[in-house]
Amino acid sequence: MLTLIGFDVSNYFNMVKLALAIKGIEYKTDILYPNQTDEYLSKSPMGKVPALATEQGVLTETNVILEYLDEAYPDKPLYPGDAFEKAKIRELVKMAELYLELPARRCHLEAFFGQKVDELTKKEVKRALCKGIEGIARCAQFKPYLAGEQLTAADIVFLYSADLAAAVAGKLFAIDLFEMAPGAKQLMEKLNQREDVIKIAEDRKVANIAFQKYIASLS
């Protein structure tokens, strides 16, 4: 059986968790925070989460895990279509990560943890997020999903990247990021109404209590 390693507050962990739920794959979890212990580095070379333990070994990097799940468990594909259509889904996945999730992460400390971020960083993040959502708007279909009529890996990554990016944009810059991509707000509403997404959100709230205690213990 597969083992998903990580913790429920991590958006990347939840991307994989949602993919497993959509595809109906049985798995167990090993709750673990990112760390640099020799034991964990032997499994996850950068000490990051999530990691996925399979019978053949451990995989890391969320997009790699998503693609593995789709090849190993082809029912309910997350990368459907021909070679070009699959590539477009991967393109959207990469855009959501590079141009929404990663820039927003630079301001998480101020947006979510009350610690100040310097003004130059905030200026760079504001510009990056606006440019990123505009780029995704030009690439995505929103019919109603990013790649068309079928939910794909792109929607999973967008859901757990855009939610945090939009929160950063709203709190720090008073910008409604979804207004800059017609169809994005409706897509987020549709995804957040799914039972599996609601369950993941509930798990996240519960896990956040333990996570906050863990963060406090580090200070």
C-alpha positions as a printed Julia matrix, in Angstrom:
219×3 Matrix{Float64}:
   0.0    0.0     0.0
   1.14   3.55   -0.69
   2.16   5.79    2.19
   1.76   9.55    1.9
   4.35  11.31    4.05
   3.77  14.87    5.24
   1.16  16.83    7.13
  -2.32  18.15    6.39
  -1.48  21.85    6.62
   0.88  21.6     3.63
  -0.79  22.64    0.4
   1.5   20.33   -1.58
   0.57  17.42    0.69
  -3.08  18.23    0.05
  -2.55  18.27   -3.72
  -1.45  14.66   -3.56
  -4.15  13.83   -1.03
  -6.83  15.15   -3.38
  -5.38  13.26   -6.33
  -5.5   10.04   -4.31
  -9.11  10.74   -3.34
 -10.2   11.52   -6.9
  -8.59   8.36   -8.23
  -9.91   6.23   -5.35
  -6.48   4.92   -4.38
  -6.08   3.35   -0.95
  -3.16   4.63    1.09
  -1.98   5.32    4.6
  -0.37   8.44    5.99
   2.81   9.08    7.94
   2.44  12.49    9.57
   5.81  14.21    9.43
   7.04  17.8     9.21
   9.88  18.78    6.87
  13.2   18.04    8.52
  16.87  17.49    7.86
  17.45  14.29    9.82
  19.62  11.68    8.15
  16.75   9.2     8.31
  14.34  11.44    6.42
  16.94  12.75    3.98
  17.52   9.15    2.92
  13.89   9.16    1.77
  13.36  12.78    0.72
  16.69  14.18   -0.55
  15.74  17.8     0.28
  13.87  16.94    3.47
  10.63  18.32    2.03
   7.06  17.05    2.09
   5.17  15.43    0.61
   6.88  12.19   -0.17
   5.17   9.05   -1.42
   6.43   5.66   -0.34
   5.73   2.94   -2.9
   6.71  -0.72   -3.04
   9.6    0.28   -5.31
  10.87   3.21   -3.28
  10.08   6.77   -2.26
   9.13   9.57   -4.63
   9.32  13.3    -3.94
   8.25  16.51   -5.72
   4.51  16.93   -6.05
   4.26  17.13   -9.83
   6.34  13.95  -10.12
   4.07  12.18   -7.64
   0.95  13.29   -9.51
   2.31  12.01  -12.8
   3.37   8.72  -11.18
  -0.12   8.19   -9.76
  -1.64   8.78  -13.17
   0.63   6.25  -14.86
   0.48   3.63  -12.11
  -3.28   4.01  -11.58
  -4.73   4.98  -14.99
  -8.39   4.99  -13.93
  -9.84   8.51  -13.68
  -6.86  10.12  -15.41
  -5.58  13.47  -14.19
  -3.64  13.99  -17.43
  -6.2   12.94  -20.06
  -5.97  13.35  -23.81
  -3.32  13.08  -26.47
   0.33  14.1   -26.11
  -0.39  17.79  -26.71
  -3.37  17.9   -24.34
  -1.32  16.23  -21.61
   1.48  18.72  -22.19
  -0.97  21.63  -21.83
  -2.06  20.24  -18.46
   1.59  20.02  -17.37
   2.07  23.58  -18.59
  -0.78  24.81  -16.4
   0.55  22.84  -13.43
   3.96  24.45  -13.82
   2.48  27.93  -14.27
   0.4   27.67  -11.11
   3.43  26.58   -9.13
   6.01  28.98  -10.58
   3.89  32.09  -10.96
   1.39  31.83   -8.08
   2.49  29.45   -5.34
   6.19  30.24   -5.19
   5.95  34.06   -5.4
   3.19  34.16   -2.79
   5.27  31.97   -0.47
   7.79  34.81   -0.16
   5.13  36.8     1.73
   3.59  34.04    3.83
   5.39  35.25    6.94
   3.57  38.58    6.88
   0.25  37.38    5.45
  -0.21  34.43    7.81
   2.27  34.66   10.69
   2.4   38.37   11.55
   6.06  38.85   10.69
   7.12  41.74    8.51
   8.46  41.25    4.98
  10.58  43.99    3.44
   8.93  46.38    0.98
  11.1   45.39   -1.98
  10.06  41.75   -1.6
   6.4   42.73   -1.37
   6.72  44.88   -4.48
   8.28  42.0    -6.38
   5.62  39.55   -5.17
   2.77  41.89   -6.08
   4.1   42.27   -9.6
   4.76  38.54   -9.94
   1.29  37.5    -8.77
  -0.48  39.91  -11.1
   1.65  38.81  -14.03
   1.19  35.17  -13.09
  -2.6   35.18  -12.88
  -2.8   37.13  -16.13
  -0.6   34.54  -17.81
  -2.73  31.69  -16.52
  -5.86  33.51  -17.74
  -4.38  33.58  -21.24
  -3.48  29.89  -21.13
  -6.47  28.37  -19.32
  -9.88  27.57  -20.77
 -12.1   27.71  -17.64
 -14.75  25.52  -19.37
 -15.29  25.15  -16.41
 -11.91  23.6   -15.58
  -8.51  24.97  -16.48
  -7.92  22.54  -19.34
 -11.52  22.19  -20.49
 -14.51  20.14  -19.45
 -12.64  17.59  -17.31
 -10.97  18.08  -13.94
  -7.23  17.51  -14.26
  -4.03  17.77  -12.27
  -3.91  21.44  -13.28
  -7.05  22.14  -11.24
  -5.63  20.34   -8.21
  -2.44  22.38   -8.24
  -4.32  25.59   -9.02
  -6.73  25.03   -6.13
  -3.99  24.72   -3.52
  -1.75  27.37   -5.06
  -4.26  30.06   -5.98
  -6.03  29.98   -2.61
  -2.88  31.04   -0.76
  -1.78  33.42   -3.5
  -5.19  35.12   -3.45
  -5.0   35.44    0.34
  -1.59  37.09    0.11
  -2.78  39.43   -2.66
  -5.89  40.38   -0.7
  -4.26  40.88    2.69
  -1.1   42.69    1.6
  -2.08  44.43   -1.63
  -5.89  44.72   -1.5
  -6.06  42.93   -4.86
  -8.7   40.38   -5.85
  -6.49  38.04   -7.83
  -9.41  36.04   -9.21
 -10.97  39.12  -10.8
  -7.93  39.23  -13.07
  -8.74  35.81  -14.53
 -12.37  35.53  -15.68
 -13.66  32.11  -14.68
 -11.14  31.58  -11.88
 -13.5   32.54   -9.06
 -16.21  30.24  -10.4
 -13.7   27.41  -10.72
 -12.55  27.85   -7.13
 -16.14  27.81   -5.91
 -16.85  24.65   -7.9
 -13.77  22.87   -6.58
 -14.4   23.91   -2.98
 -17.89  22.41   -3.14
 -16.5   18.91   -3.75
 -16.91  16.53   -0.8
 -13.27  15.4    -0.99
 -12.06  19.02   -0.95
 -14.33  19.85    1.98
 -12.94  16.84    3.9
  -9.37  17.93    3.19
 -10.19  21.44    4.43
 -11.61  19.99    7.66
  -8.5   17.85    8.15
  -6.36  20.91    7.54
  -8.1   22.89   10.28
  -7.61  20.1    12.8
  -3.98  19.57   11.81
  -3.25  23.28   12.06
  -3.64  23.14   15.85
  -0.77  20.67   16.17
   1.23  22.54   13.54
   0.97  25.83   15.43
   2.23  24.1    18.56
   5.11  22.68   16.58
   6.02  26.11   15.2
   5.87  27.61   18.7
   8.2   24.9    19.99
  10.85  25.98   17.48
  11.02  29.56   18.76
